[in-house]
Amino acid sequence: MATNAPAAIQLADRVSRVASSITLAITGKAGALARQGVDVVSFGAGEPDFDTPQFIKDAALKALAKGQTKYTPVPCIIELKQAIAAKFSAENGLDYGVDCVTVTPGGKAALFFAMLALLNDGDEVLIPAPYWVSYPEQVKLCGGVPRFVHAEESADFKLTPAQLDAAITPRTKIVIINSPNNPTGNCYSPLELEALAAVLAKHDHIVVFSDEIYEKLLYGGQETASIATMHPALFDRTITFNCHSKSFAMTGWRLGYAGGPRAIIAAMDKLQGQINSHVTSFTQLPAAVALTDPRGVESIEAMREQFEKRGEHMWKRLLAIDDITCVRPRGAFYCFANVSAHFGKVSGEAIITDAVTFAARLLEAHHVAVIPGNDSGFDTHVRLSFATSMEQIDKGLDRLEAFVKSLKLHHTTAF
Ligand SMILES: Cc1ncc(COP(=O)(O)O)c(C=O)c1O
């Protein structure tokens, strides 16, 4: 039987400080339509549509068979720390050592524990927009204040060094750099990162969060680097975040990790020790295997190639639709399309006023789910994920094209 708390029981204030997700509302609606038998095309997915590679699953079966089902040290077994430290060193040029890395339940938790370890009430966190939806909410949960700096679409949604410099204040405690980026699909080149690093190096009160979880998914010859390697002053005050979710199609395993200054990593582990102890024990060896077995590289490349073809295709088709602009995706698996030229038009009884109403009508009338950019700081754009098959991409874009063609200009009567 359903139950509810008596009216006298109040939830903590922090719950109301966190915004409800528009993304969840749209995906919930799309799910409900699909359950009613409607043929919905979803461009909402924030995860690879591929399965976890078999050799990683086999390692998990082996771990279970060996009885690796008990508590492990906080945050994980030494083999996993060693694999992560070796990965950071070989692939990113970051020599952290095992006491400067940690493992968390997903990349999301790594970011959260780092904020929890660093933020005092009122500390400010600078977040370049468009941004991943959880950053500001996590900041607020940790007592911090999110501050935004908007990148320009004409600059491929990349922050310029001057914009970054102007946005930093004495109250800024953390700056978040997410490249390759969700939701825009942009990616800073090593040269661009170097210029941003030069700005950050001047402000020695700032900790840099470098969210590199999409680092393996790069397209069109795009190159990138870890910002912590870009200036000698940054290594000791940058935390580099990564996870298995996107690179190895392991979103449901909840495996994230981070490397950074020993004291901050130790603080994160102290907090984890009282909250979740460690990640699931029988995922720890497979997580190390994913990073060390050469089949890991092969499986990532096979997935990346597919994403590259789909991303190019989706982007070209979007550009062919009337009055939609879109920056070419260079990483991750998202196109971030500007649909604002259609605002003020009418669909059925509804007037399209922003990305939310655009997405809502597209779903209701043409059964295509896209994510409005409002939760990412841009109410003029929608995010389309190309982590879905070519057939679905074509079907969904045919429908999007038909939707845009069906929009009518709104005539108001002047009195
Ligand atoms: C930019 C960014 N950072 C972090 C995460 C969190 O990843 P995880 O699923 O490992 O928690 C996501 C997930 O979508 C993301 O897009």
The ligand as an SDF file (V2000), in Angstrom:
LIG
                    3D

 16 16  0  0  0  0  0  0  0  0999 V2000
   29.9790   15.6850  -18.9770 C   0  0  0  0  0  0  0  0  0  0  0  0
   29.6140   14.5500  -18.0920 C   0  0  0  0  0  0  0  0  0  0  0  0
   30.3020   14.3770  -16.9480 N   0  0  0  0  0  0  0  0  0  0  0  0
   30.0150   13.3530  -16.1000 C   0  0  0  0  0  0  0  0  0  0  0  0
   29.0150   12.4480  -16.3930 C   0  0  0  0  0  0  0  0  0  0  0  0
   28.7320   11.3140  -15.4240 C   0  0  0  0  0  0  0  0  0  0  0  0
   29.0740   10.0810  -15.9110 O   0  0  0  0  0  0  0  0  0  0  0  0
   28.6820    8.7470  -15.1330 P   0  0  0  0  0  0  0  0  0  0  0  0
   27.5670    8.1280  -15.9120 O   0  0  0  0  0  0  0  0  0  0  0  0
   29.9270    7.9060  -15.1440 O   0  0  0  0  0  0  0  0  0  0  0  0
   28.2890    9.1100  -13.7500 O   0  0  0  0  0  0  0  0  0  0  0  0
   28.2540   12.5890  -17.5660 C   0  0  0  0  0  0  0  0  0  0  0  0
   27.1650   11.6660  -17.8830 C   0  0  0  0  0  0  0  0  0  0  0  0
   26.4060   11.8190  -18.8000 O   0  0  0  0  0  0  0  0  0  0  0  0
   28.5780   13.6660  -18.4500 C   0  0  0  0  0  0  0  0  0  0  0  0
   27.9190   13.8400  -19.6020 O   0  0  0  0  0  0  0  0  0  0  0  0
  1  2  1  0
  2  3  1  0
  2 15  2  0
  3  4  2  0
  4  5  1  0
  5  6  1  0
  5 12  2  0
  6  7  1  0
  7  8  1  0
  8  9  2  0
  8 10  1  0
  8 11  1  0
 12 13  1  0
 12 15  1  0
 13 14  2  0
 15 16  1  0
M  END
$$$$
